[in-house]
Amino acid sequence: MPAISRDEVAHLARLARLAVTEEELDTFASQLGVILESVAKVGEVAAGDIPPTSHAVPLTNVFRADEVRPGLTQREALAAAPAVEENRFRVPRILGEEQ
């Protein structure tokens, strides 16, 4: 017997606005029952002295520290641009914008 009833699956399908057939209700109830039983087994194994974690191994930040470094001037950045207008990159209009 599945841990979730056919009526509960039908209710969940309605909430999710999913169209399911009568045959699918039986299939999904059986499949969801197996999933719920598996989750329950994992819950039984979890010990109270082991804190919950988001990762199995500790993670460390591998990014470098932020440092201020010199960059391009506006003139240098625009020097190789195919089109410039009012000291900015000129790009083609999109989405039918008016001029």
A tleap script that builds the chain and sets N, CA, C and O, in Angstrom:
source leaprc.protein.ff14SB
mol = sequence {
  NMET PRO ALA ILE SER ARG ASP GLU VAL ALA
  HIE LEU ALA ARG LEU ALA ARG LEU ALA VAL
  THR GLU GLU GLU LEU ASP THR PHE ALA SER
  GLN LEU GLY VAL ILE LEU GLU SER VAL ALA
  LYS VAL GLY GLU VAL ALA ALA GLY ASP ILE
  PRO PRO THR SER HIE ALA VAL PRO LEU THR
  ASN VAL PHE ARG ALA ASP GLU VAL ARG PRO
  GLY LEU THR GLN ARG GLU ALA LEU ALA ALA
  ALA PRO ALA VAL GLU GLU ASN ARG PHE ARG
  VAL PRO ARG ILE LEU GLY GLU GLU CGLN
}
set mol.1.N position { 0.848 -1.188 0.000 }
set mol.1.CA position { 0.000 0.000 0.000 }
set mol.1.C position { 0.893 1.250 0.000 }
set mol.1.O position { 1.799 1.368 0.825 }
set mol.2.N position { 0.635 2.171 -0.920 }
set mol.2.CA position { 1.471 3.367 -0.987 }
set mol.2.C position { 1.270 4.266 0.229 }
set mol.2.O position { 0.203 4.272 0.842 }
set mol.3.N position { 2.311 5.024 0.568 }
set mol.3.CA position { 2.254 5.929 1.712 }
set mol.3.C position { 1.450 7.184 1.385 }
set mol.3.O position { 1.203 8.009 2.264 }
set mol.4.N position { 1.046 7.330 0.145 }
set mol.4.CA position { 0.230 8.471 -0.257 }
set mol.4.C position { -0.964 7.919 -1.041 }
set mol.4.O position { -0.811 7.042 -1.891 }
set mol.5.N position { -2.123 8.435 -0.747 }
set mol.5.CA position { -3.321 7.883 -1.386 }
set mol.5.C position { -3.519 8.467 -2.780 }
set mol.5.O position { -2.955 9.494 -3.156 }
set mol.6.N position { -4.348 7.753 -3.510 }
set mol.6.CA position { -4.703 8.180 -4.863 }
set mol.6.C position { -5.405 9.536 -4.818 }
set mol.6.O position { -5.179 10.382 -5.683 }
set mol.7.N position { -6.254 9.744 -3.813 }
set mol.7.CA position { -6.960 11.020 -3.672 }
set mol.7.C position { -5.991 12.157 -3.375 }
set mol.7.O position { -6.170 13.272 -3.867 }
set mol.8.N position { -4.962 11.880 -2.568 }
set mol.8.CA position { -3.959 12.906 -2.274 }
set mol.8.C position { -3.172 13.283 -3.526 }
set mol.8.O position { -2.851 14.453 -3.730 }
set mol.9.N position { -2.863 12.300 -4.358 }
set mol.9.CA position { -2.175 12.577 -5.614 }
set mol.9.C position { -3.070 13.419 -6.519 }
set mol.9.O position { -2.596 14.365 -7.148 }
set mol.10.N position { -4.336 13.091 -6.592 }
set mol.10.CA position { -5.279 13.868 -7.404 }
set mol.10.C position { -5.365 15.299 -6.893 }
set mol.10.O position { -5.413 16.242 -7.682 }
set mol.11.N position { -5.385 15.463 -5.568 }
set mol.11.CA position { -5.426 16.800 -4.973 }
set mol.11.C position { -4.160 17.587 -5.327 }
set mol.11.O position { -4.239 18.754 -5.711 }
set mol.12.N position { -3.003 16.949 -5.197 }
set mol.12.CA position { -1.741 17.611 -5.548 }
set mol.12.C position { -1.715 17.981 -7.026 }
set mol.12.O position { -1.236 19.056 -7.385 }
set mol.13.N position { -2.221 17.107 -7.880 }
set mol.13.CA position { -2.266 17.389 -9.315 }
set mol.13.C position { -3.148 18.599 -9.605 }
set mol.13.O position { -2.806 19.440 -10.436 }
set mol.14.N position { -4.290 18.682 -8.913 }
set mol.14.CA position { -5.171 19.845 -9.094 }
set mol.14.C position { -4.480 21.126 -8.641 }
set mol.14.O position { -4.569 22.155 -9.312 }
set mol.15.N position { -3.790 21.064 -7.501 }
set mol.15.CA position { -3.080 22.249 -7.003 }
set mol.15.C position { -1.990 22.702 -7.977 }
set mol.15.O position { -1.760 23.897 -8.158 }
set mol.16.N position { -1.330 21.731 -8.596 }
set mol.16.CA position { -0.263 22.041 -9.546 }
set mol.16.C position { -0.804 22.281 -10.951 }
set mol.16.O position { -0.051 22.566 -11.882 }
set mol.17.N position { -2.118 22.160 -11.085 }
set mol.17.CA position { -2.794 22.327 -12.377 }
set mol.17.C position { -2.245 21.372 -13.429 }
set mol.17.O position { -1.980 21.755 -14.568 }
set mol.18.N position { -2.086 20.137 -13.021 }
set mol.18.CA position { -1.637 19.081 -13.916 }
set mol.18.C position { -2.817 18.199 -14.291 }
set mol.18.O position { -3.608 17.799 -13.437 }
set mol.19.N position { -2.921 17.909 -15.560 }
set mol.19.CA position { -3.967 16.995 -16.020 }
set mol.19.C position { -3.393 15.580 -15.985 }
set mol.19.O position { -2.450 15.269 -16.712 }
set mol.20.N position { -3.958 14.738 -15.149 }
set mol.20.CA position { -3.486 13.358 -15.051 }
set mol.20.C position { -4.656 12.414 -15.281 }
set mol.20.O position { -5.799 12.706 -14.930 }
set mol.21.N position { -4.340 11.284 -15.876 }
set mol.21.CA position { -5.372 10.280 -16.154 }
set mol.21.C position { -5.573 9.415 -14.913 }
set mol.21.O position { -4.785 9.474 -13.969 }
set mol.22.N position { -6.621 8.622 -14.924 }
set mol.22.CA position { -6.903 7.698 -13.829 }
set mol.22.C position { -5.746 6.710 -13.655 }
set mol.22.O position { -5.364 6.381 -12.531 }
set mol.23.N position { -5.197 6.243 -14.771 }
set mol.23.CA position { -4.080 5.295 -14.720 }
set mol.23.C position { -2.843 5.966 -14.111 }
set mol.23.O position { -2.116 5.354 -13.328 }
set mol.24.N position { -2.618 7.220 -14.477 }
set mol.24.CA position { -1.458 7.944 -13.939 }
set mol.24.C position { -1.583 8.164 -12.440 }
set mol.24.O position { -0.578 8.156 -11.730 }
set mol.25.N position { -2.792 8.359 -11.952 }
set mol.25.CA position { -2.986 8.537 -10.508 }
set mol.25.C position { -2.471 7.326 -9.743 }
set mol.25.O position { -1.799 7.471 -8.722 }
set mol.26.N position { -2.787 6.128 -10.238 }
set mol.26.CA position { -2.303 4.905 -9.583 }
set mol.26.C position { -0.784 4.811 -9.662 }
set mol.26.O position { -0.117 4.485 -8.680 }
set mol.27.N position { -0.246 5.102 -10.848 }
set mol.27.CA position { 1.208 5.031 -11.041 }
set mol.27.C position { 1.926 6.024 -10.141 }
set mol.27.O position { 2.895 5.678 -9.466 }
set mol.28.N position { 1.442 7.263 -10.135 }
set mol.28.CA position { 2.095 8.300 -9.331 }
set mol.28.C position { 1.973 8.019 -7.835 }
set mol.28.O position { 2.905 8.284 -7.075 }
set mol.29.N position { 0.835 7.488 -7.412 }
set mol.29.CA position { 0.668 7.159 -5.994 }
set mol.29.C position { 1.688 6.106 -5.586 }
set mol.29.O position { 2.280 6.193 -4.510 }
set mol.30.N position { 1.890 5.124 -6.434 }
set mol.30.CA position { 2.866 4.078 -6.137 }
set mol.30.C position { 4.284 4.647 -6.114 }
set mol.30.O position { 5.053 4.363 -5.196 }
set mol.31.N position { 4.627 5.444 -7.113 }
set mol.31.CA position { 5.971 6.025 -7.196 }
set mol.31.C position { 6.243 6.985 -6.035 }
set mol.31.O position { 7.316 6.949 -5.432 }
set mol.32.N position { 5.276 7.833 -5.729 }
set mol.32.CA position { 5.452 8.763 -4.603 }
set mol.32.C position { 5.528 8.018 -3.284 }
set mol.32.O position { 6.220 8.455 -2.364 }
set mol.33.N position { 4.827 6.900 -3.180 }
set mol.33.CA position { 4.916 6.078 -1.976 }
set mol.33.C position { 6.328 5.562 -1.764 }
set mol.33.O position { 6.837 5.578 -0.643 }
set mol.34.N position { 6.963 5.105 -2.833 }
set mol.34.CA position { 8.350 4.621 -2.745 }
set mol.34.C position { 9.276 5.759 -2.327 }
set mol.34.O position { 10.165 5.567 -1.497 }
set mol.35.N position { 9.070 6.931 -2.896 }
set mol.35.CA position { 9.906 8.090 -2.550 }
set mol.35.C position { 9.730 8.446 -1.075 }
set mol.35.O position { 10.713 8.684 -0.373 }
set mol.36.N position { 8.501 8.484 -0.609 }
set mol.36.CA position { 8.251 8.828 0.796 }
set mol.36.C position { 8.842 7.795 1.747 }
set mol.36.O position { 9.359 8.151 2.807 }
set mol.37.N position { 8.771 6.525 1.380 }
set mol.37.CA position { 9.378 5.476 2.208 }
set mol.37.C position { 10.892 5.638 2.255 }
set mol.37.O position { 11.502 5.453 3.308 }
set mol.38.N position { 11.499 5.981 1.131 }
set mol.38.CA position { 12.952 6.183 1.085 }
set mol.38.C position { 13.371 7.355 1.955 }
set mol.38.O position { 14.373 7.281 2.666 }
set mol.39.N position { 12.610 8.427 1.900 }
set mol.39.CA position { 12.907 9.596 2.732 }
set mol.39.C position { 12.764 9.244 4.207 }
set mol.39.O position { 13.551 9.703 5.035 }
set mol.40.N position { 11.775 8.444 4.534 }
set mol.40.CA position { 11.576 8.023 5.926 }
set mol.40.C position { 12.757 7.187 6.411 }
set mol.40.O position { 13.173 7.320 7.562 }
set mol.41.N position { 13.301 6.327 5.549 }
set mol.41.CA position { 14.466 5.519 5.927 }
set mol.41.C position { 15.669 6.403 6.198 }
set mol.41.O position { 16.420 6.153 7.141 }
set mol.42.N position { 15.861 7.424 5.395 }
set mol.42.CA position { 16.973 8.350 5.619 }
set mol.42.C position { 16.777 9.062 6.952 }
set mol.42.O position { 17.739 9.279 7.688 }
set mol.43.N position { 15.546 9.422 7.264 }
set mol.43.CA position { 15.251 10.074 8.540 }
set mol.43.C position { 15.551 9.185 9.730 }
set mol.43.O position { 15.946 9.673 10.789 }
set mol.44.N position { 15.366 7.880 9.565 }
set mol.44.CA position { 15.668 6.947 10.646 }
set mol.44.C position { 17.166 6.846 10.892 }
set mol.44.O position { 17.597 6.682 12.033 }
set mol.45.N position { 17.959 6.941 9.836 }
set mol.45.CA position { 19.414 6.802 9.933 }
set mol.45.C position { 20.044 8.050 10.536 }
set mol.45.O position { 21.049 7.955 11.240 }
set mol.46.N position { 19.470 9.210 10.272 }
set mol.46.CA position { 20.045 10.465 10.763 }
set mol.46.C position { 20.103 10.451 12.284 }
set mol.46.O position { 19.095 10.247 12.960 }
set mol.47.N position { 21.304 10.672 12.804 }
set mol.47.CA position { 21.510 10.664 14.255 }
set mol.47.C position { 21.348 12.078 14.813 }
set mol.47.O position { 21.648 13.065 14.141 }
set mol.48.N position { 20.872 12.152 16.042 }
set mol.48.CA position { 20.653 13.450 16.668 }
set mol.48.C position { 21.934 14.195 16.988 }
set mol.48.O position { 21.919 15.419 17.122 }
set mol.49.N position { 23.055 13.472 17.115 }
set mol.49.CA position { 24.312 14.138 17.458 }
set mol.49.C position { 25.072 14.635 16.233 }
set mol.49.O position { 26.146 15.219 16.377 }
set mol.50.N position { 24.542 14.419 15.036 }
set mol.50.CA position { 25.187 14.890 13.814 }
set mol.50.C position { 24.424 16.117 13.330 }
set mol.50.O position { 23.242 16.019 13.000 }
set mol.51.N position { 25.091 17.279 13.282 }
set mol.51.CA position { 24.384 18.490 12.861 }
set mol.51.C position { 24.066 18.454 11.363 }
set mol.51.O position { 24.843 17.908 10.579 }
set mol.52.N position { 22.946 19.025 10.969 }
set mol.52.CA position { 22.613 19.074 9.544 }
set mol.52.C position { 23.610 19.971 8.809 }
set mol.52.O position { 24.058 20.984 9.345 }
set mol.53.N position { 23.947 19.595 7.593 }
set mol.53.CA position { 24.887 20.378 6.792 }
set mol.53.C position { 24.334 20.559 5.386 }
set mol.53.O position { 23.465 19.806 4.945 }
set mol.54.N position { 24.843 21.556 4.698 }
set mol.54.CA position { 24.422 21.769 3.319 }
set mol.54.C position { 25.341 21.055 2.341 }
set mol.54.O position { 24.973 20.832 1.187 }
set mol.55.N position { 26.557 20.689 2.805 }
set mol.55.CA position { 27.515 19.991 1.952 }
set mol.55.C position { 28.162 18.850 2.737 }
set mol.55.O position { 28.302 18.917 3.958 }
set mol.56.N position { 28.544 17.822 2.022 }
set mol.56.CA position { 29.160 16.671 2.680 }
set mol.56.C position { 30.576 16.964 3.153 }
set mol.56.O position { 31.043 16.378 4.129 }
set mol.57.N position { 31.257 17.868 2.461 }
set mol.57.CA position { 32.623 18.241 2.846 }
set mol.57.C position { 32.678 19.749 3.055 }
set mol.57.O position { 31.901 20.477 2.438 }
set mol.58.N position { 33.575 20.235 3.909 }
set mol.58.CA position { 33.666 21.681 4.123 }
set mol.58.C position { 34.090 22.402 2.840 }
set mol.58.O position { 34.902 21.892 2.068 }
set mol.59.N position { 33.537 23.574 2.630 }
set mol.59.CA position { 33.888 24.386 1.470 }
set mol.59.C position { 34.697 25.587 1.919 }
set mol.59.O position { 34.463 26.141 2.994 }
set mol.60.N position { 35.639 25.981 1.102 }
set mol.60.CA position { 36.400 27.196 1.390 }
set mol.60.C position { 36.319 28.116 0.191 }
set mol.60.O position { 36.157 27.660 -0.941 }
set mol.61.N position { 36.430 29.391 0.434 }
set mol.61.CA position { 36.374 30.392 -0.623 }
set mol.61.C position { 37.693 30.364 -1.393 }
set mol.61.O position { 38.761 30.520 -0.801 }
set mol.62.N position { 37.621 30.167 -2.700 }
set mol.62.CA position { 38.827 30.103 -3.507 }
set mol.62.C position { 39.051 31.375 -4.319 }
set mol.62.O position { 39.941 31.425 -5.168 }
set mol.63.N position { 38.256 32.388 -4.062 }
set mol.63.CA position { 38.400 33.635 -4.798 }
set mol.63.C position { 39.533 34.473 -4.219 }
set mol.63.O position { 39.844 34.390 -3.031 }
set mol.64.N position { 40.136 35.272 -5.071 }
set mol.64.CA position { 41.194 36.164 -4.608 }
set mol.64.C position { 40.568 37.377 -3.920 }
set mol.64.O position { 39.390 37.676 -4.119 }
set mol.65.N position { 41.347 38.053 -3.131 }
set mol.65.CA position { 40.868 39.269 -2.463 }
set mol.65.C position { 40.697 40.379 -3.502 }
set mol.65.O position { 41.455 40.450 -4.469 }
set mol.66.N position { 39.709 41.235 -3.301 }
set mol.66.CA position { 39.511 42.365 -4.193 }
set mol.66.C position { 40.634 43.373 -4.010 }
set mol.66.O position { 40.980 43.741 -2.887 }
set mol.67.N position { 41.192 43.810 -5.122 }
set mol.67.CA position { 42.241 44.821 -5.092 }
set mol.67.C position { 41.917 45.871 -6.137 }
set mol.67.O position { 41.483 45.536 -7.240 }
set mol.68.N position { 42.120 47.128 -5.805 }
set mol.68.CA position { 41.938 48.199 -6.778 }
set mol.68.C position { 43.169 48.203 -7.673 }
set mol.68.O position { 44.299 48.268 -7.190 }
set mol.69.N position { 42.940 48.134 -8.986 }
set mol.69.CA position { 44.035 48.170 -9.942 }
set mol.69.C position { 43.693 49.180 -11.030 }
set mol.69.O position { 42.517 49.433 -11.291 }
set mol.70.N position { 44.692 49.751 -11.654 }
set mol.70.CA position { 44.401 50.708 -12.735 }
set mol.70.C position { 43.720 50.004 -13.898 }
set mol.70.O position { 44.030 48.853 -14.206 }
set mol.71.N position { 42.804 50.693 -14.533 }
set mol.71.CA position { 42.091 50.141 -15.677 }
set mol.71.C position { 42.214 51.070 -16.867 }
set mol.71.O position { 43.049 51.974 -16.877 }
set mol.72.N position { 41.390 50.847 -17.857 }
set mol.72.CA position { 41.402 51.674 -19.051 }
set mol.72.C position { 40.744 53.023 -18.785 }
set mol.72.O position { 39.807 53.126 -17.992 }
set mol.73.N position { 41.236 54.031 -19.443 }
set mol.73.CA position { 40.545 55.323 -19.408 }
set mol.73.C position { 39.359 55.218 -20.360 }
set mol.73.O position { 39.259 54.272 -21.141 }
set mol.74.N position { 38.470 56.193 -20.286 }
set mol.74.CA position { 37.311 56.175 -21.170 }
set mol.74.C position { 37.772 56.234 -22.630 }
set mol.74.O position { 37.228 55.526 -23.477 }
set mol.75.N position { 38.738 57.046 -22.921 }
set mol.75.CA position { 39.253 57.190 -24.289 }
set mol.75.C position { 39.841 55.859 -24.781 }
set mol.75.O position { 39.603 55.461 -25.922 }
set mol.76.N position { 40.608 55.172 -23.923 }
set mol.76.CA position { 41.198 53.889 -24.306 }
set mol.76.C position { 40.123 52.831 -24.551 }
set mol.76.O position { 40.228 52.042 -25.490 }
set mol.77.N position { 39.112 52.815 -23.725 }
set mol.77.CA position { 38.041 51.829 -23.872 }
set mol.77.C position { 37.268 52.046 -25.168 }
set mol.77.O position { 36.870 51.079 -25.818 }
set mol.78.N position { 37.049 53.309 -25.552 }
set mol.78.CA position { 36.270 53.613 -26.744 }
set mol.78.C position { 37.109 53.607 -28.013 }
set mol.78.O position { 36.551 53.671 -29.108 }
set mol.79.N position { 38.432 53.533 -27.902 }
set mol.79.CA position { 39.315 53.645 -29.057 }
set mol.79.C position { 39.039 52.586 -30.124 }
set mol.79.O position { 39.111 52.900 -31.312 }
set mol.80.N position { 38.731 51.365 -29.753 }
set mol.80.CA position { 38.520 50.298 -30.734 }
set mol.80.C position { 37.043 50.052 -31.027 }
set mol.80.O position { 36.705 49.115 -31.750 }
set mol.81.N position { 36.173 50.870 -30.481 }
set mol.81.CA position { 34.738 50.666 -30.691 }
set mol.81.C position { 34.369 50.972 -32.143 }
set mol.81.O position { 34.900 51.921 -32.720 }
set mol.82.N position { 33.468 50.188 -32.743 }
set mol.82.CA position { 33.061 50.461 -34.119 }
set mol.82.C position { 32.250 51.751 -34.246 }
set mol.82.O position { 32.247 52.380 -35.304 }
set mol.83.N position { 31.560 52.147 -33.168 }
set mol.83.CA position { 30.775 53.386 -33.210 }
set mol.83.C position { 30.718 53.988 -31.814 }
set mol.83.O position { 30.510 53.287 -30.823 }
set mol.84.N position { 30.910 55.313 -31.757 }
set mol.84.CA position { 30.888 56.043 -30.484 }
set mol.84.C position { 29.953 57.231 -30.639 }
set mol.84.O position { 29.932 57.882 -31.684 }
set mol.85.N position { 29.182 57.511 -29.595 }
set mol.85.CA position { 28.286 58.665 -29.611 }
set mol.85.C position { 28.255 59.254 -28.213 }
set mol.85.O position { 27.991 58.534 -27.250 }
set mol.86.N position { 28.517 60.528 -28.083 }
set mol.86.CA position { 28.519 61.235 -26.800 }
set mol.86.C position { 29.391 60.521 -25.767 }
set mol.86.O position { 28.980 60.329 -24.623 }
set mol.87.N position { 30.599 60.130 -26.179 }
set mol.87.CA position { 31.562 59.455 -25.311 }
set mol.87.C position { 31.043 58.138 -24.730 }
set mol.87.O position { 31.406 57.754 -23.618 }
set mol.88.N position { 30.190 57.453 -25.495 }
set mol.88.CA position { 29.665 56.139 -25.099 }
set mol.88.C position { 29.700 55.209 -26.304 }
set mol.88.O position { 29.780 55.660 -27.447 }
set mol.89.N position { 29.640 53.894 -26.036 }
set mol.89.CA position { 29.513 52.935 -27.124 }
set mol.89.C position { 28.163 53.140 -27.790 }
set mol.89.O position { 27.144 53.259 -27.110 }
set mol.90.N position { 28.150 53.181 -29.119 }
set mol.90.CA position { 26.879 53.263 -29.853 }
set mol.90.C position { 26.541 51.847 -30.290 }
set mol.90.O position { 27.361 51.155 -30.892 }
set mol.91.N position { 25.315 51.425 -29.976 }
set mol.91.CA position { 24.854 50.085 -30.344 }
set mol.91.C position { 23.555 50.191 -31.121 }
set mol.91.O position { 22.850 51.193 -31.005 }
set mol.92.N position { 23.225 49.178 -31.911 }
set mol.92.CA position { 21.975 49.242 -32.687 }
set mol.92.C position { 20.757 49.261 -31.759 }
set mol.92.O position { 20.764 48.685 -30.671 }
set mol.93.N position { 19.726 49.938 -32.227 }
set mol.93.CA position { 18.469 49.968 -31.472 }
set mol.93.C position { 17.835 48.583 -31.479 }
set mol.93.O position { 17.984 47.812 -32.427 }
set mol.94.N position { 17.119 48.291 -30.388 }
set mol.94.CA position { 16.433 47.003 -30.302 }
set mol.94.C position { 14.983 47.223 -29.874 }
set mol.94.O position { 14.637 48.286 -29.358 }
set mol.95.N position { 14.159 46.238 -30.087 }
set mol.95.CA position { 12.769 46.237 -29.630 }
set mol.95.C position { 11.959 47.410 -30.146 }
set mol.95.O position { 11.039 47.872 -29.471 }
set mol.96.N position { 12.291 47.901 -31.336 }
set mol.96.CA position { 11.497 48.953 -31.957 }
set mol.96.C position { 11.429 50.243 -31.177 }
set mol.96.O position { 10.390 50.903 -31.176 }
set mol.97.N position { 12.499 50.621 -30.518 }
set mol.97.CA position { 12.511 51.871 -29.742 }
set mol.97.C position { 12.396 53.066 -30.686 }
set mol.97.O position { 12.896 53.033 -31.810 }
set mol.98.N position { 11.734 54.115 -30.215 }
set mol.98.CA position { 11.625 55.332 -30.999 }
set mol.98.C position { 12.892 56.157 -30.838 }
set mol.98.O position { 13.622 56.022 -29.856 }
set mol.99.N position { 13.138 57.016 -31.824 }
set mol.99.CA position { 14.344 57.856 -31.766 }
set mol.99.C position { 14.167 59.041 -30.876 }
set mol.99.O position { 15.090 59.841 -30.723 }
savepdb mol mol.pdb
quit
